[in-house]
Amino acid sequence: MKSLLPYVQIILSVLLVAAIVLQRTGAQVGGAFGGSDNFSSAFHTRRGLEKGLFMTTIVIGILFALSALLNLI
């Protein structure tokens, strides 16, 4: 188990980075990499795919933190 944990952490970290990059609200995919828009400061309710991506990011973050704690033990 201990030898498998670093690989799990690498996979979780890549998934977490990808999920965070994809969460650019109110913009196209190109906006996630530095594009600008005038509506980036507006608040709105997450719906559909955006809400699913947000919840997935939270779950991946929790799993990554748990795997890091498990690695310390």
N, C-alpha and C positions, 0 to 999 in steps of 0.2 A: 504493500500500500504506500509506504513512504517513498519508494522509487517512482511510483506512478503520479504522485502529487505535483511535481514540477511541470509535467506535461499537461495536466489538467489546468494548472494556473496559467500556462502559456495560452492554451485554447480559450479560457475564460477572458483573459486580458485582451486578446485579439477581438473577441466578440463584443466586449464592453466598449472598446475604442470605436469599433464599427457602429455600434448602436448609438453612441454619443454623437458621432459625426453626422449620422443620418437624422438627428433630431432638430435640425434647423427649422424653426417654426415660421410659417408664412413665406417660404421661399422655395425655389426650385432646387434640384440637386446641385446645380452649379453654385448656388448661393451658399452651400455648406462649405465651400472651399474658398471663401473670401469675397463673394459677391455682396453687394449692398442693396438694400431696399429701404423704402421710407416707412415701412410698417413693422419694423423689427421690435419696436418697443411696445406694441399693442398687446394687451392680454386677451386671451380667448379660451374657450373651453375645448379641451382635446376630445376628438371624436374619431371613431373608426380606427384606421391603421395607425394614426398618430398616437392614440391612447394605448393601443396594443404595443407599439414600439416603446412608449414611455414605461409601461408596466414591465416589459421584457428587460429593459435597461435596469430597472430596480432589482428584479430577480437575479440578473447576472451579477450585479454589484454585490448583492448579499451572498451569493454563492462564492464569488471571488474572495470576499472578506472571510467567510467561513473556511475556505480552503487555506487561506493564509494563517488563520488561527490554528487549524488542524496541523499545519506544517510546523508550527512552533512546539507543539506537544510531542 
